[in-house]
Amino acid sequence: MNLLHPRIWRLGIKSLLLHPMRSLLTVLGIFIGVASVVWLLAIGEGISREAQRQISELGATNIILRSVIPPDDSVSESNFYVKYGIRRSDVAALTEIETIRNAVRIRETRREAHYGAVTIASHLVACTPEYSEIMNLRLARGRFISDIDVQQRANVCVLAAEAADLFFSTEDPMGKVIRIRELPYVVVGVMEPRTPTAGIGGSIAAQDFAKDIYIPLDTFWQRIGDRVLFVQSGQRTGEEVELSQITFQVESSDHVLPTAAAIRRTMQKLHTETDYAVVVPLELLEQAKTTRLMFMVFMGMIAAVTLIVGGIGIMNIMLATVTERTREIGIRRALGATRKDITRQFLAETIVLSALGGIAGIVGGMTCPQLMGWLRQALQSSIPEAMNNLPDAIRNVTPVIVPWSIPLAFAISVAVGIFFGLYPATRAARMDPIEALRRE
């Protein structure tokens, strides 16, 4: 009888229903394996997309030059200030590179900000008008820093959404004056909330934008200067930095890598120490795509192990079934059933088990985004401190179902059923019908 004959499948289903609990446990093993394939690939895809999104926001045609403290620099007793990083004179030399379209300068530091009785530890960002564009910042109210503010060294500031809420929970922030180390700044704008970014390598630190305060770059240089002193737990440390970062904008992505190489060569000539880092988002994006493939292969291998365990469960159950049905096999052989008929019968039963487990696993896998959201909320309410210590890319991951993982997982589940069911089926077919009939 052909394996596609309906009678074989009807007999297979009836045989499995004789032991419903045993069959259910076998299906459960395949269900866990298939659901694991869909879940792990979805979680891996979600983490990968979040990483690629954050890198893409840095700009595929941008090159970022950051100030970095050299490993051998330390604070001495006579001098609290560590001098390092990009200098203003570097900008003129770097902008001579023909492929550079624009250079956005940034100086940032930590500073306490005050309004009335409210004090926050802010992230002070001194910048030019282009900063909001390259960082994908959007205004909620008012305006951002303008060219006139920079030229006139105006005492104005723009607040991040959370900083504005902390300072002015019941007031209109526009036109109010906050103080940063006793220096007054008029609020001219408030930004919309911005998704935090994770750290990238060792060159770009994580940034949450929540307590950012933006002021004109030339105002920072005039009112604060290059030297910034930090006092914490009775210890004093300081830094002397002219520029924290320069973001270079290039005409096209074809020019990014040659321009980055030119920037590195120029900085090597201008600096005796490696107190800078060149970050190329285009390179990071390509690396992230490669890492995504490796991560998904790794996740798939873990899920495959789970499926193999489920397949071993099928083999154990079918071997036990063969032993229990020895007399039935002998009767069938005596009535004219061939070895192929017996093999097909037991294979049909294993395929039914694995197919049911595969379908159930796919349904369970499709619920991954909803269950992950529920689990995240439950963990956030029960162990908030541990959740807050997790990296943003993991804490805020949204699983993305990979379309091809569904047919792949189902095909693998059926293949596992056939592979692990073949030995019990062959063993049943090779039984001596006379010995089988004698078995009680």
ChimeraX attribute file (.defattr): number of C-alpha atoms within 10 A of each C-alpha:
attribute: neighborCount
match mode: 1-to-1
recipient: residues
	/A:1	14
	/A:2	11
	/A:3	15
	/A:4	10
	/A:5	9
	/A:6	11
	/A:7	13
	/A:8	19
	/A:9	20
	/A:10	12
	/A:11	15
	/A:12	21
	/A:13	15
	/A:14	11
	/A:15	15
	/A:16	18
	/A:17	13
	/A:18	10
	/A:19	11
	/A:20	11
	/A:21	11
	/A:22	13
	/A:23	19
	/A:24	15
	/A:25	17
	/A:26	25
	/A:27	26
	/A:28	21
	/A:29	24
	/A:30	34
	/A:31	28
	/A:32	22
	/A:33	28
	/A:34	34
	/A:35	29
	/A:36	26
	/A:37	28
	/A:38	32
	/A:39	29
	/A:40	25
	/A:41	25
	/A:42	25
	/A:43	23
	/A:44	24
	/A:45	22
	/A:46	22
	/A:47	23
	/A:48	22
	/A:49	20
	/A:50	19
	/A:51	22
	/A:52	19
	/A:53	13
	/A:54	19
	/A:55	21
	/A:56	16
	/A:57	14
	/A:58	19
	/A:59	21
	/A:60	19
	/A:61	19
	/A:62	28
	/A:63	25
	/A:64	21
	/A:65	26
	/A:66	21
	/A:67	23
	/A:68	19
	/A:69	19
	/A:70	15
	/A:71	8
	/A:72	6
	/A:73	11
	/A:74	14
	/A:75	14
	/A:76	10
	/A:77	8
	/A:78	6
	/A:79	10
	/A:80	19
	/A:81	20
	/A:82	19
	/A:83	18
	/A:84	22
	/A:85	25
	/A:86	23
	/A:87	16
	/A:88	12
	/A:89	10
	/A:90	14
	/A:91	15
	/A:92	11
	/A:93	13
	/A:94	18
	/A:95	15
	/A:96	9
	/A:97	13
	/A:98	9
	/A:99	17
	/A:100	21
	/A:101	13
	/A:102	15
	/A:103	20
	/A:104	17
	/A:105	20
	/A:106	19
	/A:107	23
	/A:108	21
	/A:109	14
	/A:110	14
	/A:111	18
	/A:112	14
	/A:113	23
	/A:114	20
	/A:115	16
	/A:116	10
	/A:117	6
	/A:118	11
	/A:119	15
	/A:120	15
	/A:121	13
	/A:122	21
	/A:123	22
	/A:124	22
	/A:125	23
	/A:126	25
	/A:127	24
	/A:128	23
	/A:129	18
	/A:130	17
	/A:131	19
	/A:132	16
	/A:133	9
	/A:134	16
	/A:135	12
	/A:136	11
	/A:137	17
	/A:138	16
	/A:139	17
	/A:140	13
	/A:141	15
	/A:142	14
	/A:143	15
	/A:144	27
	/A:145	24
	/A:146	15
	/A:147	13
	/A:148	11
	/A:149	20
	/A:150	21
	/A:151	13
	/A:152	11
	/A:153	18
	/A:154	19
	/A:155	18
	/A:156	22
	/A:157	26
	/A:158	28
	/A:159	29
	/A:160	25
	/A:161	21
	/A:162	19
	/A:163	23
	/A:164	23
	/A:165	16
	/A:166	14
	/A:167	21
	/A:168	16
	/A:169	11
	/A:170	8
	/A:171	10
	/A:172	11
	/A:173	22
	/A:174	17
	/A:175	14
	/A:176	14
	/A:177	19
	/A:178	22
	/A:179	15
	/A:180	19
	/A:181	11
	/A:182	10
	/A:183	13
	/A:184	17
	/A:185	18
	/A:186	18
	/A:187	24
	/A:188	19
	/A:189	23
	/A:190	26
	/A:191	26
	/A:192	15
	/A:193	16
	/A:194	16
	/A:195	13
	/A:196	14
	/A:197	21
	/A:198	19
	/A:199	16
	/A:200	15
	/A:201	10
	/A:202	9
	/A:203	16
	/A:204	18
	/A:205	11
	/A:206	14
	/A:207	13
	/A:208	15
	/A:209	21
	/A:210	20
	/A:211	20
	/A:212	23
	/A:213	25
	/A:214	26
	/A:215	31
	/A:216	29
	/A:217	24
	/A:218	20
	/A:219	20
	/A:220	21
	/A:221	16
	/A:222	10
	/A:223	11
	/A:224	13
	/A:225	13
	/A:226	15
	/A:227	15
	/A:228	17
	/A:229	13
	/A:230	14
	/A:231	9
	/A:232	7
	/A:233	5
	/A:234	5
	/A:235	8
	/A:236	13
	/A:237	16
	/A:238	16
	/A:239	19
	/A:240	16
	/A:241	24
	/A:242	21
	/A:243	24
	/A:244	21
	/A:245	24
	/A:246	20
	/A:247	22
	/A:248	24
	/A:249	20
	/A:250	22
	/A:251	13
	/A:252	13
	/A:253	13
	/A:254	10
	/A:255	13
	/A:256	24
	/A:257	15
	/A:258	11
	/A:259	21
	/A:260	21
	/A:261	11
	/A:262	15
	/A:263	20
	/A:264	16
	/A:265	11
	/A:266	15
	/A:267	21
	/A:268	13
	/A:269	8
	/A:270	14
	/A:271	15
	/A:272	8
	/A:273	13
	/A:274	15
	/A:275	18
	/A:276	22
	/A:277	20
	/A:278	20
	/A:279	21
	/A:280	21
	/A:281	23
	/A:282	20
	/A:283	13
	/A:284	18
	/A:285	19
	/A:286	12
	/A:287	12
	/A:288	17
	/A:289	15
	/A:290	11
	/A:291	13
	/A:292	19
	/A:293	14
	/A:294	12
	/A:295	18
	/A:296	18
	/A:297	14
	/A:298	15
	/A:299	20
	/A:300	21
	/A:301	14
	/A:302	15
	/A:303	23
	/A:304	20
	/A:305	14
	/A:306	21
	/A:307	26
	/A:308	19
	/A:309	17
	/A:310	28
	/A:311	28
	/A:312	20
	/A:313	20
	/A:314	29
	/A:315	24
	/A:316	16
	/A:317	18
	/A:318	25
	/A:319	18
	/A:320	12
	/A:321	17
	/A:322	20
	/A:323	15
	/A:324	13
	/A:325	14
	/A:326	20
	/A:327	19
	/A:328	15
	/A:329	23
	/A:330	22
	/A:331	15
	/A:332	16
	/A:333	21
	/A:334	14
	/A:335	9
	/A:336	9
	/A:337	15
	/A:338	15
	/A:339	19
	/A:340	15
	/A:341	19
	/A:342	22
	/A:343	21
	/A:344	23
	/A:345	22
	/A:346	28
	/A:347	27
	/A:348	24
	/A:349	26
	/A:350	32
	/A:351	22
	/A:352	20
	/A:353	27
	/A:354	32
	/A:355	22
	/A:356	21
	/A:357	29
	/A:358	30
	/A:359	20
	/A:360	19
	/A:361	28
	/A:362	25
	/A:363	16
	/A:364	18
	/A:365	26
	/A:366	18
	/A:367	15
	/A:368	22
	/A:369	19
	/A:370	12
	/A:371	14
	/A:372	16
	/A:373	14
	/A:374	12
	/A:375	12
	/A:376	16
	/A:377	13
	/A:378	12
	/A:379	13
	/A:380	15
	/A:381	11
	/A:382	11
	/A:383	10
	/A:384	12
	/A:385	11
	/A:386	10
	/A:387	18
	/A:388	11
	/A:389	9
	/A:390	11
	/A:391	14
	/A:392	19
	/A:393	19
	/A:394	14
	/A:395	14
	/A:396	15
	/A:397	22
	/A:398	21
	/A:399	24
	/A:400	21
	/A:401	22
	/A:402	16
	/A:403	10
	/A:404	9
	/A:405	20
	/A:406	22
	/A:407	13
	/A:408	13
	/A:409	26
	/A:410	25
	/A:411	16
	/A:412	21
	/A:413	30
	/A:414	21
	/A:415	16
	/A:416	25
	/A:417	31
	/A:418	23
	/A:419	17
	/A:420	21
	/A:421	27
	/A:422	19
	/A:423	17
	/A:424	24
	/A:425	27
	/A:426	17
	/A:427	15
	/A:428	25
	/A:429	24
	/A:430	14
	/A:431	17
	/A:432	13
	/A:433	18
	/A:434	13
	/A:435	11
	/A:436	20
	/A:437	17
	/A:438	10
	/A:439	13
	/A:440	7
